[in-house]
Amino acid sequence: METYVDVCFCRKPMSVEEILTIDIKPGWKKGTKITFPEKGNETRNVIPSDLVFIIEERAHPKFKRDGNDLVYTHKISLVDALTGCAVQLTTLDGRSLTVPVKSVISPTYEEVVQGEGMPITREPSKKGNLRIKFQIKFPTALTADQKAGVQQLLS
């Protein structure tokens, strides 16, 4: 998927309007520079300077970028952490993804889904990974019977 940004600006001295199109490549990272040689301010008898755009990234409400990987934090109950769960999410390109997790999930556990991260700019057919982290919701209180049940189950 390609995104295009049209940039229009005017130069007062010569009243010249110039339209530049930037072809944003999937996977470009913050700090990537796009240079238009000699498209900067024009002054009589002076070669115009280069016009440079620098890519910025906006925060996403659900995904965080870590290099070419995407990190997604999923909230689960303590029961799901101990017995397994299925993580359902919508990818950045709009696909529905279901990731079954059968392991016991500790607070530091990460489920890695190969090839579901950001596109790798220099290798467009490859993508980074999706790393699913878990935020486990622990109960705030247990009754005496619940405590006894948990002790019996886990011992």
N, C-alpha and C positions, 0 to 999 in steps of 0.2 A: 504494500500500500504506500503510495507516494503522496506527500503533501506539498502543495505549492503555496508560496507566500508572494504576493505582488507588493512591491514597495514603490511608492510614488513620492517624489519630492521635487521641489522647485528651487531653482537657483535665481536669486534676485537680479544679479548684475546683468545677466543675458536673457532672463525670462525663459529659460529652457526647461521644459518638462521632460523628465526621463523616467521610463518604467523599467524596473529590473525585476526579473523573476528568479526566485531562489528555489531550487529543487531540493527540498528537505528529504534526506535519505533516512529510512527507518534505522533506528539504533544510534543516530548521532548523539554524542555525549555533550554535556555542558562544557563550554569552552571551545567547541569546534568553530573554526574561523572560515568564513566565506569571503573571498576577496574579489573585487571587481577592479582590475588594474586600470588606473588613470580615469576613474569615474568620479573622483572627488571634486572638491571645489575647483573651478576654473578661474584662472587669473590671466590676464593678457600677457603673452610672451613667456608663460611659465607652464610646464607640463603639469597637468592635473594630478593630484595625489590619488592614491588608491582608496577605494571605498571598502571598508571592512565591517562585516557583520559578525557578531559573536553569538553562538547559540546559548540560550538560557533554558533551564528546565523548570517546569511548574510542578509542584508537589501533586501527587495523585492521592485521592482519598483512601484508596485501598492498597496500592502497591508502592513499594519503595525500591528504588534502583540501587544496586550494588554492583558496579562494573557492568557486565552483560547479564547479570542475574536480576531477577525480580524477587522481592521478598514480600510475602503476604502473611499477615498474622490472623489466625483463626481462633475465635473464642469457643471453648468447649467446656462441658461439665466434667467434674471429677470422675463420674461414672464412665463417660465416653473416653476419658484419658486412660482409664484402666481396662476398658473392654474393646476399644476400637471405635472408629467412626468413618464416615464418608464426608469429605470436604467438597462442597459444591461452590463453584465460583464462575464468574464470567471473565474471560481473558480480555486483554486490552484490545484485541481485534474482534471482540463480540461473540466468541464461541463459548458455549457452556462446557465446563470441565468438571468431572467428578473424579476425585482422587480417593480411593479406598485406603484407609490406614488401619492396619491390623496389629501393629506393634503397641506395646504399652508406651504411653506418651508421658515422658518426664518433662519438667519445666524447660529443659534445654534441648529437647528433641526437635529435630527438623526433618520433615519429609521432603525429599528432593525429586522434582519431576524434570527429567532431562529434556532439553530442547523447547521449553515453554517460557523462556525468558526473553530478553531483548534481542532483536536481530543484530548480528555481528557485522558492522559496516563493511569491513574488507572481505568478508565471506558471506554474502547475502543468503546463501542457502542454509547457513547455520545460525542457531540461536543459543543464548545462554540458558541457564536453568531457572526454574521456578522453585524457590525455597519456601516451604510453608512452615512457619513457626506457630507455636500454640500458646494461647493464654488460657490457663486452666482456672475455671471458677471454682474455688473451694467453698464449701458451706461455711456460714458464719457461726453456726452452732449445731450440736447434735444432742439428741436426747440420750439418756442412759442406755435405753434399749438399742438405739442406733450404734452407739459406741461399742456395746457388747457384740452386736452383729458384725461390725467391721473387724473387731479383734478376732472373732471366731473365723471369719472368712479369710483373713490375711495371715493367720498364724498356722 
